[in-house]
Amino acid sequence: MNGSEGLFLTIRLARPGFNLSVLARLPPLGLTAVFGRSGAGKSTVLRAIAGLETEAQGEIRFNGTVWQAGQGRMPAHKRRIGYVFQDARLFPHMSVRRNLEYGLDRAPRQPGPTVEDVAALLGIGHLLDRRPATLSGGEAQRVAMGRAFLSRPQLLLMDEPLAALDQPRKAEILPYIEKLRDVAEIPILYVSHSVAEVARLANHIVLMEEGSVVLAGPAHTVMADPTAAPFFGVREAGVLIEATIVAHHADGLTELATRGGPLYLPHAGRAPGSVIRVRVLAQDVMIALRKPEGISALNVFPVTVTRIRDGDGPGVLVSLASGGLDLMARITKRSANALGLRPGLSCHAVLKTVAVDPSDIGAGADGPTG
């Protein structure tokens, strides 16, 4: 074992109508999304890791240090965990600055970011003299994130921090979580039941259902696995593509370089050379046996069928590969049969330029995403 081991847990918990049995090893850096429907056990896992779920049995190790083994438990306050909840839980009688300093006051005496550093990172420098009651929901959550980060944790837990926010506030705060993910030299566990959030933020995904882990791995691998579609929902099934911005063209399109060739999208507001991640939904991808001509779609990739998975209804999910680029198409069984689709078949994937929603474009995370 060494300091880069990461988090290992094997947790068991039995309650009337609910059994939790989780075995997982999570990476030592990056953002791991714990995804699942309500009642899957996501928040219970975070509470057990934090030492707040005293009925949980099993073993928890972090970077070689035993936090729990059987009945023996390290006290929660000694685990040096930062925790961000659904509601910000700020101290109402304190200014934003004092709320942030509260986290710093409880940090070990070691070098690290200052209040001003974190305020700049999270875009809350102009709020330092305000009281929590005057903040929007998104602003309050950014302060809560800053307070947790300033406590110098060795692990940051975020339990559905956007669940109580409306869509505009979620869109406002996501870029700041991306920044925190990229500068924090600690692992982050992020609980969510939003596929869009997970696709935008995660380096690694743990997929839970009814108290158990059903799939875990790098985000691009889990998202592209058709067996995950029933858990994400077939309308949310898709892949993550890592791309580099090549140029912004005068007609409003952005040209991206991917492992499978150029990709054109509506203007992506980042500088040329930036690495971004793009979620492409399976329902937005069409398949043609021959390279189509005289069509409006600008994105056409030569691909090979790698896998076909039948759904419960009239649809199938077709996994496609183009060099190092993975795609997925959701089409009808009738179309798949008419095209004679089978693993190994060469064909073409077609994606409309305007099909990708701007909210599905985010900052690239460390490591491959597609």
N, C-alpha and C positions, 0 to 999 in steps of 0.2 A: 504494500500500500504506500501511496505517496500523496503529496498535497494536491495532486490533480485527479484524484480518484473520482470525485464527484459524489453524488448522493445515491446510496443504495438503501432500498427499503423493502421489507416483506412484512406487510401489515394485515392483521386479521381483527375483525370486529363483528360481533353478532348482536343484533337487536331484533325485537319482534318485527317481522316483515322485511328485514333487511340484513344481508350478510355482505361484509366487505372482505375481500381477499385480494391483496395487491402485491405483486412482485415486480419490481422495476429497478433499473439502474439508469440514472439520469446523468447527462454530460456535465463536466465541471464548469463550462462557460456557456453563454448564450441564453436564449429564452426558450424554455420548454412549456408548451401549451398543454394543459390537461383539459381535454375536451370530452363532452358527453351531455346527454339530456339531463334535465332536472331530475334529481334523485339517483344519479349514477354513482354518487359517492365522491365527487371531486373535492368539495369543500371539506369533507371529513378527512380526506387524505392530507390536505394542507394543515388542518388542525392537528392531526397526529404528528406530522413533521415538526410543527411548532411546539409540540409538547403540551397542547391544550386538550387533547382527546385522551383522557386518563384511562379509559376502558380499552383502548387499542392494545393489542398484543403483537409481539413480533420483534423485529430488529430494524433499527435505523442507524446508518453510518453516514457520516459526512467527512470526506477527505481523510478517511482512516480513523476518525474519532467516533467512538460509539456514543450515540445519543440515547439509544434504547436497546435493551437486550432482555427479553422476558419481562419481568416485573421491575427491573432496574431502569431508571430513567434519569437523564440529566435534566435538571430544572430548566424550565422554558427560558428564563432570563439569561442563562449561561450559554444558550445556543447561538446567540448573536444573530437573530433573524429579524429582518424588517418585514412588516406586514401591512399591506394596503387592502382595505375592505371595500365593500360595495359603496358604503357611505364614508365620507371623508374623515369623520370623527375628529375634527379639529377642536381645539379648546376655544370656546366662543369668546372668552374674556381676554384672549391674547391676540395681538396683531399677527399678521402673516409672518413677519420676521421672528417674533417670539415663538410661534409654532415651529418654525424651521430650527431655531436655536434649541428648542426642546430636544429634538433629535440629536443635535450635535452635542448637547450637554451629556447625553447618555452614551456617547461614542467612546471607544477606547482611545487613549492618547496616542495617536499615530497620524502620520501625514495623510491628507485627503482633501477633497474639495471643501471650499468654504461655503457659507450661506450665499454669498454673492455669485460664486461659481454655479451653484445649483439653481439659483434663481434665474441666471442667464440661460442655462441649459434648458429649463422648463418654461421659459418665457413669462416669468412671474415677477421680474424685477420691479415693475411698476406697481405691484400690489403689496409691497413689503409693509407699508404703513396702514393697510386696510385691516378691518376685522372680518372674520369668516362670514358673518351675516350679510355682508355686502358683496360676496363673491357669487359668481355663477357656479353651477354644478361642476362644469369642466375645470374652472379655475380652482375650486376647492380640491378636486381630485389631484390636480397638479401639485398643490401645496402638500397634500398628504403623501404623494409620491416623493417629493423633495424631503419631507421630514423623515420618512423611512430610509431614504438613501443616505441622508446625513448622519444617521446613527451608526454608520460604518459597518453594515451587516456583512456577514460572509455568505448569506443567502437571502434573497428577496422573494417574498410570497405576495402575489397579487390575486385576490379572490373576486373575480368578476368586477373589476374596478369601473367598467363602463356600463354596467347593467342598468343603473338608475338614470342614465343620461339619454336625451333625445338624439336623433340622428345627427343634427348639426354639431352638437357638443361632442359626440363621438368622433366625427370627422376632424374636429378641432384638436382633440387630444391625442389621436393616434400617432401623428408625427413626433410628438414629444416622447411617447413610449418607445418609438423606434430609436430616438436619440439616446434614451436611457439604456436601452438594450445594447447599443453599439459602444457606449463609453464605459459602462459598468464592467468592471473586471471580476464580476461575481455571477453565479448562475441565478436566473430568475424563473420562478414557477408561476405560470399565468393561467388561472382557471377561467374558462369561458364556455358558453354554449353557442357562440356565434362563429360560424365557419369563416365568415369574411374577416373577423378579427384574427383568428388563428392563421389564416392564409397570409395575412398582411404581416404578422409579427413573428411567427414561430420559426426557430431553427430546428426544433425537435418537437414531436407530437406524441402524447400519450392519449390514446383513445379508450374511454371507459364506457362500460355498459353494465348496469345492474350490479355494481360493486366490484367488477373485475376489469382488468386491462385486456382488451381484445386485440389491440394493435399498437405498436410503438416503434419509432424510428425517426430518421431525418424527415423534416417536413415535406420535402419534395417527393420522397419515396412514399410516405403515407398518403399524401393527397392524390398521387397518381395510381394508387392501388384500388382497382375496381371493387375489391371486397369491402372497402371502407365506405362505399357509396350509400349502403342502407343506413349507416350511422350518421353520415353527414346529411343525407337526403339527396335523392337523385338530381334534383334541380340545382343543388350546390356542388355536385361532383365536378371535378376539373383538375387542372394541373397548375403547378407553379413553374414559371419560366424565369430564369435569371438572364438579364440582358444588359447591354451597355448602350447608352445613348450615343448615336453617331452624329446626328444633326437634326436641327429643327428647320423644316422647309417653309417657304413663304406661303404655301397654301394651307398652313395650319397643322400639318402632319409632322410627327416625330418619327425618325427612322432609328430603329434599334438593331443592334447586332446580337444574334443568338447563335447557339451551337448548330442550329438547323438552317440558318440563313437569315436574311433581313426580315424584320417585322415592322409594319407601319401601324401607328396608333394616333388618335387625336393628341394634340400637343400635351406632352408630359413636362410639367414645370420644373425641370432640373437641368443642370448644365451638361453640355456634351462631355462625354467621358464618365459621367455618373453611372454607377451600377444600380440597377433597380430590379425589383421582382414584380412579375405580372401574373395575376391569376386569370387563366383562360377556362371558362366554363365549357363542359362537354356539350351542353345543349347549343352552343354557338359555333360548333365545328361541323362542317359537312365533309363528306367523302366522295371523291370522284375517281373512277378507274383510270381515266386519262387526264392529262393536264388540261384543265378547262381554258377555253379562249372566249373572248367577247363577253366577259362577266365583269361586274362592278367590284367584286372583292379583290383587294390588292395582295392579300396574304395567301399564298399557295405554296405548300411544302410537299416535296416528294417524301413519302413515308412508307413504312412497312407495318402491316398488321402484326402485333405481337400477342394479342389476347382478346377474346370476345367473352363477355359475361352477360348471360341472360338476366333480365330483371323479372319482377313478379308480374308486370303488365305486358304491354305490347312492345316495350323498348329493350335495347341492348346497349351495353357500354363497350366500345371498341377502343382498346389501347393501341397507340400508334407510336412509332419511333422514327426520327429523322436525324441520323447522326447521333449526336449526344442530346438531342431534344426530344422530350416525351410530350405527347399530346393524348387527348382522349375525346372521343366523339360519342354523343348519345343519339342514336337513330332508332328507327323501328326495326323489329325483326323482319318485317316484310322487305324493307330496303336492304338489310344485310343479306337476306337470301337472294334477292334479285341481283345484287352485285357479286354474289358468290364469295363473300368475305371469308377468309380463313387465315390463321396464323401463317406468316411468311409471304402473304400476298403484297405486291407492290402497288401502291395507289397514290392518291394525292389528298391532302387535308386542306380545306378551304376555311378561312376565317375572315369575316367582315371586319374592316378597319374600325368601325364604330361600335363593334360588339362589346369591347372591353370597357367596363365602367371605370371612370377615374378613381373611384374608391378602391378598386382592385389593383392599383399601381402603388407600390411602396418602395421605400429605400431598401436596397439590397442588404441582406444579412450575411454575416460571415459564413463561409461554406457554401457548397453548391445548393441551388434551389431548383434546378430543372435543367 
